[in-house]
Amino acid sequence: MKKFGVKSFVGGLAIGALFVSGTSYALPSLTKLVVNGEEISTNSLATVVDGKVLVPARSLAEALGAKVVWDADTNSVIVTTGAASASTTPSTGKPAAPALTASHWSYEGESGPDQWYALEDAYAACKTGVEQSPINIVTSNVTKDQSAAALTIHYHPTAVTVMNNGHTIQANEASGTNSITVDGIAYKLAQFHFHTPSENQIDGQHFPMEGHLVHKSADGKLAVLGFLIKEGQENKPLAELWSKLPKEETKTDVALDKTIDLTALLPTDKSTYQFEGSLTTPPCSEGVKWFVFQQPIEMSAEQIKAFRAIFPDDHRPVQELNGRKVVAN
């Protein structure tokens, strides 16, 4: 029986899955939810299908008395605003959890990257971590040896839905059929999203944008494919997505009419820089395998401008290597 205290729950404890914009995702082995010391029966929040607890977005948000967003990039539950007075939980008759207020992180000011660690105890790794991302990749220091991981990409044209999660534009992939294999271990694609300027640097230089394809293994480990973006020709694989960029934070995902050819999105040269790192957003969890393509892809000036009109700057500054080695395949 698992319990989730409020600090770990709000701070981003990886609990496997939740919901995005009303679509339910399984939370294996969640039998209790404890917020501020008060137990909320999952019977009042969820339905059980094939032994898995399915939690609808609205019910959970109301139970917590706040707006709740599942951020797949940080593998966490983010409570962004709000509070509600105590009410009765239908199945138990117990008072619901006390009003809940959570820290909101951003890319500037008092909630910006250099203060993330202070917003929540669960964000401590943003300051104390020793394998943090992004990094400055100094090409003269990159080594090419047998320690490079064997990377195989298994992508095909795929339907995605698009959301504005308040921090970036994110495309969610729910089919589970796109994956990568790293040293024989499979990681399924969960979502991809964008940053401007690029988070990783090459020889101290930013690119106008960067995309991250986030993958997850069966045991919950993460692997990210990063693709740097330079100004050039229109990016046709992303044309429809860009025509439907949500300008405000979304409550429901935007469906695209056409599939996205993920293979065509990647550079033709699949050589990568590889390093051990972290999430680039709170809680900055480490143990993430990073693969940054050496060859950038292109986007038109108009496409870059359209993204920056929504998110002028959504990048975390580069972090210290602390003795890590960057290798190339």
FIZAFI-956563 format. One record per residue (C-alpha): residue in one letter; x, y, z. Coordinates in steps of 0.1 Angstrom, whole numbers, padded with zeros to 4 digits, always signed. Example, Ala and Ser with C-alpha at 12.3 -4.5 7.8 and 13.67 -1.06 7.14 Angstrom:
2
A+0123-0045+0078/S+0137-0011+0071/
***
This chain:
329
M+0000+0000+0000/K+0016+0033-0011/K+0011+0066+0005/F+0021+0099-0011/G+0027+0128+0013/V+0020+0163+0001/K+0056+0173-0004/S+0065+0143-0025/F+0032+0144-0044/V+0034+0181-0053/G+0071+0181-0057/G+0070+0155-0084/L+0074+0120-0071/A+0074+0098-0101/I+0042+0077-0097/G+0042+0062-0132/A+0013+0080-0149/L-0017+0102-0143/F-0039+0120-0168/V-0035+0147-0194/S-0065+0169-0202/G-0091+0144-0192/T-0075+0113-0206/S-0069+0087-0179/Y-0037+0069-0176/A-0030+0039-0153/L-0014+0044-0119/P-0002+0009-0110/S-0002+0000-0073/L-0017+0033-0061/T-0043+0022-0035/K-0042+0053-0013/L-0036+0090-0018/V-0026+0109+0013/V-0024+0147+0011/N-0014+0168+0041/G-0019+0137+0063/E-0055+0132+0052/E-0063+0100+0033/I-0084+0103+0002/S-0100+0071-0009/T-0092+0063-0045/N-0127+0050-0048/S-0140+0085-0048/L-0114+0096-0073/A-0111+0067-0097/T-0124+0037-0114/V-0105+0004-0115/V-0100-0014-0148/D-0081-0046-0151/G-0066-0040-0117/K-0053-0006-0125/V-0065+0026-0109/L-0077+0052-0135/V-0079+0087-0122/P-0099+0113-0142/A-0084+0148-0143/R-0113+0168-0130/S-0120+0145-0100/L-0084+0146-0088/A-0082+0183-0092/E-0113+0188-0072/A-0102+0164-0045/L-0070+0183-0041/G-0088+0217-0042/A-0064+0229-0069/K-0055+0228-0105/V-0034+0197-0113/V-0013+0191-0144/W+0006+0160-0153/D+0040+0172-0167/A+0055+0142-0185/D+0088+0161-0190/T+0094+0163-0153/N+0075+0130-0147/S+0056+0147-0120/V+0023+0161-0107/I+0024+0199-0107/V-0002+0218-0086/T-0001+0252-0101/T-0027+0273-0083/G-0057+0274-0060/A-0071+0262-0028/A-0105+0250-0017/S-0124+0247+0016/A-0128+0213+0032/S-0155+0191+0018/T-0168+0156+0022/T-0153+0127+0003/P-0183+0107-0010/S-0170+0072-0003/T-0155+0078+0031/G-0174+0106+0047/K-0141+0120+0059/P-0131+0157+0054/A-0111+0162+0023/A-0075+0173+0024/P-0068+0208+0037/A-0064+0235+0012/L-0033+0229-0009/T-0010+0255-0023/A+0021+0246-0043/S+0052+0264-0055/H+0051+0275-0091/W+0084+0274-0110/S+0092+0295-0140/Y+0121+0307-0161/E+0126+0341-0146/G+0126+0360-0113/E+0121+0346-0079/S+0108+0313-0093/G+0135+0310-0120/P+0161+0284-0125/D+0186+0296-0099/Q+0158+0295-0073/W+0141+0262-0082/Y+0158+0243-0054/A+0143+0267-0028/L+0107+0263-0040/E+0102+0227-0028/D+0123+0202-0008/A+0117+0178-0037/Y+0135+0202-0060/A+0168+0201-0040/A+0186+0183-0068/C+0183+0215-0089/K+0211+0228-0067/T+0228+0198-0051/G+0228+0174-0081/V+0261+0166-0096/E+0249+0153-0130/Q+0226+0181-0140/S+0214+0191-0175/P+0218+0209-0198/I+0255+0212-0204/N+0280+0230-0227/I+0294+0204-0250/V+0330+0213-0258/T+0337+0194-0290/S+0375+0193-0284/N+0369+0174-0251/V+0345+0149-0266/T+0359+0114-0267/K+0350+0086-0291/D+0355+0052-0276/Q+0338+0019-0267/S+0319+0035-0238/A+0294+0050-0263/A+0260+0034-0260/A+0245+0015-0288/L+0215+0035-0299/T+0188+0023-0322/I+0157+0044-0332/H+0123+0028-0340/Y+0101+0056-0352/H+0072+0058-0377/P+0045+0083-0387/T+0024+0088-0356/A-0007+0107-0344/V+0000+0131-0316/T-0020+0156-0296/V-0006+0190-0286/M-0007+0209-0254/N+0006+0242-0239/N+0015+0232-0204/G+0025+0267-0193/H+0062+0260-0198/T+0065+0248-0234/I+0046+0233-0263/Q+0044+0195-0259/A+0033+0168-0283/N+0020+0137-0265/E+0023+0103-0281/A+0000+0076-0266/S+0004+0047-0290/G+0034+0033-0273/T+0047+0021-0307/N+0077+0045-0311/S+0108+0037-0291/I+0145+0037-0289/T+0168+0009-0278/V+0199+0018-0257/D+0223-0011-0251/G+0195-0035-0257/I+0170-0018-0233/A+0138-0004-0248/Y+0125+0031-0240/K+0091+0041-0253/L+0085+0076-0265/A+0062+0095-0242/Q+0063+0130-0256/F+0084+0157-0272/H+0087+0194-0265/F+0107+0225-0273/H+0130+0251-0257/T+0143+0285-0269/P+0171+0292-0270/S+0186+0257-0270/E+0194+0244-0235/N+0225+0224-0245/Q+0253+0245-0260/I+0280+0235-0285/D+0313+0252-0277/G+0296+0278-0257/Q+0270+0287-0283/H+0232+0284-0282/F+0211+0274-0311/P+0178+0293-0317/M+0158+0263-0304/E+0161+0227-0292/G+0137+0198-0291/H+0136+0169-0266/L+0121+0135-0273/V+0115+0120-0239/H+0114+0082-0236/K+0107+0059-0207/S+0118+0023-0200/A+0097-0004-0184/D+0114+0002-0151/G+0108+0040-0152/K+0142+0052-0164/L+0144+0081-0188/A+0163+0087-0220/V+0162+0119-0240/L+0170+0125-0277/G+0179+0162-0281/F+0178+0178-0315/L+0193+0213-0320/I+0175+0236-0343/K+0190+0263-0365/E+0173+0289-0387/G+0169+0277-0423/Q+0142+0261-0444/E+0106+0255-0432/N+0103+0223-0411/K+0076+0204-0430/P+0072+0175-0406/L+0062+0201-0379/A+0042+0223-0402/E+0007+0213-0391/L+0017+0212-0354/W+0031+0248-0358/S-0001+0259-0375/K-0020+0249-0343/L+0004+0261-0316/P-0018+0268-0285/K-0011+0304-0275/E-0024+0299-0239/E-0022+0271-0214/T-0045+0243-0225/K-0071+0223-0206/T-0076+0198-0234/D-0051+0186-0260/V-0053+0198-0296/A-0056+0169-0320/L-0037+0171-0353/D-0054+0160-0386/K-0022+0143-0399/T+0004+0121-0384/I+0039+0134-0378/D+0068+0116-0395/L+0091+0114-0365/T+0119+0098-0386/A+0118+0128-0410/L+0120+0151-0381/L+0154+0138-0371/P+0187+0148-0388/T+0200+0125-0415/D+0232+0120-0396/K+0223+0101-0364/S+0257+0107-0347/T+0252+0118-0311/Y+0269+0133-0281/Q+0261+0111-0251/F+0262+0119-0214/E+0246+0112-0181/G+0223+0140-0170/S+0190+0150-0155/L+0157+0165-0163/T+0161+0202-0172/T+0130+0212-0153/P+0120+0206-0116/P+0125+0183-0098/C+0158+0180-0119/S+0159+0143-0112/E+0192+0126-0123/G+0198+0093-0139/V+0186+0105-0174/K+0205+0092-0204/W+0211+0120-0229/F+0217+0118-0266/V+0221+0151-0285/F+0223+0148-0322/Q+0255+0164-0336/Q+0238+0176-0368/P+0211+0203-0362/I+0178+0203-0380/E+0162+0234-0396/M+0132+0256-0389/S+0122+0288-0408/A+0126+0322-0391/E+0088+0324-0391/Q+0085+0291-0372/I+0110+0301-0346/K+0093+0335-0343/A+0059+0318-0338/F+0072+0297-0309/R+0090+0327-0293/A+0058+0347-0295/I+0043+0322-0269/F+0075+0313-0250/P+0102+0340-0254/D+0126+0321-0232/D+0121+0287-0217/H+0156+0273-0212/R+0176+0263-0182/P+0212+0276-0182/V+0240+0251-0186/Q+0252+0232-0156/E+0287+0221-0144/L+0300+0188-0158/N+0316+0179-0125/G+0339+0154-0141/R+0314+0138-0165/K+0327+0125-0198/V+0309+0134-0230/V+0313+0106-0257/A+0304+0104-0293/N+0292+0074-0313/
***
